[in-house]
Structures are given as structure tokens and as C-alpha cells.
Amino acid sequence: MEKIYIIHEHEKWTAPLKKRLHELDLPYEDWFLNKGILELSKEPPKGVFYSRMSASSHTRDHRFAPEYTAAVLSWLEKNGRRVINGENALKLEISKAAQFNSLNLHGIRTPRTIAAIGKREIIQAAEKFDKPFITKHNRAGKGLGVRLFNNQDALEDYVFSPSFEDSIDGVTLLQEYIQAPAPYITRCEFVGGEFLYAVKVDTSEGFELCPADVCELGTGPCPVTDAETAKFRIMKGFDHPILEKYREFLQANDILIAGIEFIVDEKGKIYTFDVNTNTNYNPDAEAKVKIYGMKRVAEYLGEELEKVKREEGKL
């Protein structure tokens, strides 16, 4: 029997989706891809495969989950299976440098960014900035490696201190700091490649700007629990020309479910700084406007399953 297969490595982030699939009486199977055996000559089961693999998996002792997932997705796609957020989506999920390159290719402005490997090289890269800049890990999530520096000397003190934390892939990104007139960013959610809603995220407590990761940092409310939602507010009627560029970017990269984050500077310029293909939603914020992201994801997966069944002549 065809079913929906959920590819992931984090049960907490996947539980809300399972709840919605159960409510809709949709058949599904859990594929927790931290470890496993993959027989490449064997044919995969038939159904819809939705990848929720996270760039921060190594922080949960699932170091090689993305690499294993890449092999599984390649196997599925080679066999013509319906994959939601496949190989290319994973490529962008685990490399911010790849994200920025692709965003720029589609005419989407990102903060000036330099990638560096090696401590001395990180310091040298900082010489190219004449105003405040931030560091971040190339394979990130959870705000990994995000720090603000006003000058090269401050960065050097940090890089050569015991508190320095290298990116899991060895690539540190240095990025111009975008000064916003108000402490918030905007996250645009897409399901099935179509815009669902935008959420305003308060960033006054720090630089961990992804609302899907706040729960892991212990610095604020968790979007997958019933905690307070002062940090998250869904913006009714949000519309902006950037949405069409985002749609084109997602379509070109075969990304069907994602959250894209941007910040606006003092001159009103938009800078896009993150694409999250393992998106989560805040239930309390959604309840206030009666729009439910995970419900829409479950519905979309169900629609795709129906298409697969029709193609197989099962309907």
C-alpha cells in the first residue's frame, strides 16, 4: 500500500506532523535516518517521501544523518519516487554558502558574505569588513556560531580562545551585520511551493533568528509547544514583491516546503539570510489567525499521495 514516508532525525519536530496525518487518516511511516542499511539495488516502496532532515542534526549526536539521507534521496529519485524536498533541497539545507549563491542567482539580495576555512584565514577575511559583521557556521541551524563583532581584533580574541567553535564542516561564514530599525525579522512560509503566511519574529534577545530553533536554545518560547508567543506574530494579509522571487527560487531548486527569512535595513532594503527546509510552526500564533502550517503540510502530502495512487491506477 502506498503511504507517506517521513524522513527525519528529530522526533519532537516531527510529532506535530504525525498528529495532523493521523487526524486526516492518512497512512504514513516514520523513517528515522540516523543509522541504517541501504541496499541500492533494491526498489523503494511506492508512495510520497517527505524529507525533514536538519542541518543541526550533529548537535543531537546524529553526525552523519544528512549524509545518509543524501544517499537515500538519491536512491529514491533514481527510482522515480515522489520526493518532497529532495537532494537539492538537502544541499541547500546543509550549506548556507550554497543558499546564498542560489538566492543571488535568482536576483535575491543577501548580506555580503565571505567563507573561510582556517583560523588565520577567518581573521584575514575580517579585514575586508569596515563595519560590524557577524560570524556563523556554514552548516548551522540553532544559531550555531552566530556572533557579532565590531572589529577584527575582537574576532581574533575570540577565534584564538577556548570558546571558539568551528563549523562541523570546517567552513565559517563572515557576514555584514544588517542594522534594522526595529529588532525583528520576517519569515515567509511556503507549502507546496505556494505562500502560506509570514510571521514576524522578535529578535531582541539575540541573534538566534530562526523561529524553528528557539526551543533548542533555551532562550525563548518553542514553536512546537504551547509556550508564550510574544516572539511570533503572524502578519495578516502580508504581500510583497519578494514573494514572487521566493516562489521562483523554490521552484528552481525543487523545494516545496520551506521557511525563508529576511531582514529590512534602515533604508528599507530587504536582505534574505536563511532558507529552512525543515520548517516548524508555532501553534499558539497560528490559532490566533486560524491558519495551521502543519495541517496544510499534511493536506499537501495527502494530495500528492492521491496523485501517486492515480498514476498507479489505484484510484
Long-range contacts (C-beta under 8 A, 24 or more apart in sequence): 1-27, 2-27, 2-45, 2-46, 2-47, 2-48, 2-305, 2-308, 2-309, 2-312, 2-314, 3-27, 3-28, 3-29, 3-45, 3-47, 3-48, 3-305, 4-28, 4-29, 4-47, 4-48, 4-49, 4-50, 4-301, 4-302, 4-305, 5-29, 5-31, 5-45, 5-47, 5-48, 5-49, 5-50, 6-30, 6-31, 6-50, 6-52, 7-31, 7-33, 7-49, 7-50, 7-51, 7-52, 7-53, 7-69, 7-72, 7-73, 8-32, 8-33, 8-51, 8-52, 8-53, 8-54, 8-278, 9-33, 9-34, 9-53, 9-54, 9-57, 9-60, 9-62, 9-65, 9-69, 10-52, 10-54, 10-57, 10-60, 12-215, 12-224, 13-52, 13-54, 13-212, 13-224, 13-278, 13-280, 14-52, 15-224, 16-224, 16-280, 16-281, 16-283, 16-294, 17-52, 17-294, 17-297, 17-298, 19-294, 20-292, 20-294, 20-295, 20-297, 20-298, 21-298, 21-301, 21-302, 23-295, 23-298, 24-298, 24-299, 24-302, 26-298, 26-301, 26-302, 26-305, 27-305, 31-72, 33-65, 33-68, 33-69, 33-72, 34-62, 34-65, 34-68, 35-68, 36-68, 36-72, 38-68, 38-71, 38-72, 38-75, 40-75, 43-79, 44-75, 44-76, 44-79, 44-81, 46-81, 46-308, 46-312, 47-81, 47-82, 47-305, 47-308, 48-82, 48-84, 48-301, 48-304, 48-305, 48-308, 49-73, 49-76, 49-81, 49-82, 49-83, 49-84, 50-83, 50-84, 50-85, 50-257, 50-301, 51-83, 51-84, 51-85, 51-86, 51-89, 51-90, 51-277, 52-85, 52-278, 53-90, 53-93, 53-278, 54-93, 54-141, 54-278, 55-93, 55-94, 55-139, 55-140, 55-141, 55-278, 56-140, 56-141, 56-142, 56-144, 56-213, 56-216, 58-139, 58-168, 59-141, 59-142, 59-144, 59-216, 63-168, 66-90, 66-93, 66-94, 82-304, 82-307, 82-308, 84-256, 84-257, 84-301, 84-304, 85-254, 85-255, 85-256, 85-257, 85-258, 85-277, 86-254, 88-253, 88-254, 88-255, 89-253, 89-254, 89-255, 89-256, 89-258, 89-277, 90-277, 92-253, 92-255, 92-275, 92-277, 93-275, 93-276, 93-277, 93-278, 94-139, 94-169, 95-138, 95-139, 95-169, 95-171, 96-136, 96-137, 96-138, 96-139, 96-140, 96-173, 96-274, 97-138, 97-171, 97-173, 99-274, 99-275, 102-249, 102-252, 102-253, 103-249, 103-272, 103-275, 106-245, 106-248, 106-249, 106-252, 107-245, 108-242, 108-245, 108-246, 108-249, 108-272, 109-269, 109-270, 109-271, 109-272, 110-271, 110-272, 110-273, 111-175, 111-176, 111-177, 111-178, 111-271, 111-273, 112-175, 112-176, 113-173, 113-174, 113-175, 113-176, 114-173, 114-174, 114-175, 115-171, 115-172, 115-173, 116-171, 116-172, 116-173, 116-174, 117-170, 117-171, 117-172, 119-159, 119-160, 119-164, 122-155, 122-159, 122-172, 122-174, 123-152, 123-155, 123-156, 123-159, 125-174, 126-152, 126-155, 126-156, 126-174, 127-152, 129-174, 129-176, 131-176, 131-177, 132-176, 132-177, 132-179, 133-174, 133-175, 133-176, 133-177, 134-174, 134-175, 134-176, 134-177, 134-207, 135-172, 135-173, 135-174, 135-175, 136-172, 136-173, 136-175, 137-165, 137-166, 137-167, 137-168, 137-169, 137-171, 137-172, 137-173, 138-167, 138-169, 138-171, 138-172, 138-173, 139-167, 139-168, 139-169, 139-171, 140-167, 141-210, 141-213, 141-276, 141-278, 142-208, 142-210, 142-213, 142-216, 142-217, 143-206, 143-207, 143-208, 143-209, 143-210, 143-213, 143-217, 145-172, 146-207, 146-208, 146-209, 147-207, 148-177, 148-207, 175-273, 178-263, 178-265, 178-271, 178-273, 179-265, 179-266, 180-263, 180-264, 180-265, 180-266, 181-264, 181-265, 181-266, 185-209, 185-261, 185-262, 185-263, 185-273, 186-235, 186-238, 186-261, 186-262, 186-263, 186-264, 187-211, 187-259, 187-260, 187-261, 188-238, 188-242, 188-243, 188-246, 188-259, 188-260, 188-261, 188-262, 189-258, 189-259, 189-279, 189-281, 189-293, 190-246, 190-247, 190-250, 190-255, 190-256, 190-257, 190-258, 190-259, 190-260, 191-256, 191-257, 191-293, 191-296, 191-297, 191-300, 192-256, 192-257, 192-300, 192-303, 193-247, 193-250, 193-251, 193-255, 193-256, 194-247, 195-243, 195-246, 195-247, 196-291, 196-293, 196-296, 197-234, 197-235, 197-238, 197-289, 197-291, 197-293, 198-234, 198-235, 198-238, 199-232, 199-233, 199-234, 199-235, 199-282, 199-285, 200-232, 200-233, 200-234, 200-235, 201-231, 201-232, 201-261, 202-230, 202-231, 202-232, 209-261, 209-263, 209-273, 209-274, 210-259, 210-261, 210-274, 210-276, 211-259, 211-280, 211-282, 212-259, 212-276, 212-278, 212-279, 212-280, 221-282, 223-280, 223-281, 223-282, 223-283, 223-285, 224-280, 224-281, 224-282, 224-283, 225-283, 226-283, 226-284, 227-284, 228-284, 229-282, 229-284, 229-285, 229-288, 232-282, 232-284, 232-285, 233-285, 234-285, 234-286, 234-288, 234-289, 234-291, 236-289, 240-270, 242-270, 242-272, 256-300, 257-297, 257-300
